[in-house]
Amino acid sequence: MTDVDSGEDNRWWRRLTRGRLRLAVTMGVAGAVAGALLGGAGVAWQAETGPFADDRACWGALAGDDVAALFDGKTDIETSEVPLTTGRAGSEGPSGICRLTSPRGWRITVQAHRLDSRFGGAGDRWADEYLSSRLTPLGGGLLGMASDTRAWLAVPEGCAGRQADIDGPVVIDMDAGWTIYDDEVNTAARDRLARAVVKLVNGYMADRRCSGTLADPVDRLPKPARFLDEKPDALCGIEGLRFPGAGERDALGRPMVTRGAGPVRTCDRHVLFGHPELRLMTVEDPRLAALYGPLSLDGAAHRIRARGQDGTGFVRDDLGLFQAECQTGDVTFLVRADDGSRPGAIRALLPRYVAAEADRIGCGPLRITVPGDA
């Protein structure tokens, strides 16, 4: 999960002023609003117990009914949050955390933050979980995705401020607990998270007096991804792409591939604890591709370039990556094996994967040569 570690979490939790927010309206009972609303000086928001109608959670973005919808109609939800703040220089973007906790042990964590382009690529937990093939693109021009346990949405550039070439976008994301990849995505739960994350971004925009309101995405969401019964010569559903080595493809199990047009197309195989053993991913949105820009230029031993087209990347035992300058902006292609035990597969797959995906998105022809290839 994208979260602070347990030590940081304990320190953070001790700093919070905790209170219970009972999200309900009880007929015939008078209530009063008490507690400090989000204010200056970085004071954590506190809400007292009481049956009142105007309670709002997560920086004022979610009404009581919105929170109850996330918890199957339950209204006895505790909420605690750290206010949204921005570093003095402003380059790190806003940061804030909101936690919604059910007495039955279910917790949803909401974070606002700028995606970090210094994350190091292969080990990045945010990309593993929030660019997973289980997530459905929100569509409608929104840079965001949702599943039944994760959702994220980028704040529009006009409100977050235009990112530099090396910066990732400002996002609000939601972590609703453990993901079991063998299960099919629960469409109703996905739709609730998708609707909530849009309301969170709309609340962020309203708080900063940004114009416009993002529309509810649920009616346009396609069916969630399911495990693919692929052909031997169509790895991840890509015609002509084959996994080198007999039996390797079957050993990794069936793939799951992103369904619907969106910022990424991800193919994951054998996901354990949120981390795929093999991932093939195309990052089509330039705002997300910015996350991989510094990595594509790093000092890897085996650099690769495209023949006749701008772009750069590298190949190593655990990761092959190429970032191309396409008509729509930078696009990142990557093939990653979890433990570095398949260097031959990465070297064989990357050129064919880049060529096929570049043709699919209209960035081709794009032909790369991996050092050492004939």
Protein Blocks (a to p, Z undefined) as FASTA:
>chain_A
ZZddfklmmmmmmmpccddddddddehiacddedjdddehhiacdddedddfkbceehhl
acfklmmmmngopabbccddddddddfklmnopadddddddfkopacddddddddfknoo
mmmmklmmmmcfkbccebjoiacdddfkbccddddfklnopadfkbccddddddebjcdf
kbccdfklmmmmmmmmmmmmmmmmmmnopgcjdddfklmpccddddddddfklgghighi
acehehklmmnopadddedjdfbdcddehieehiafbdcdddfblklmmmmmmmmmmccf
bdcddehiacdddddfkbccdddddfkbccddddddfklpammlmmmmmmmmmmmmmmmn
opaccddddehiZZ
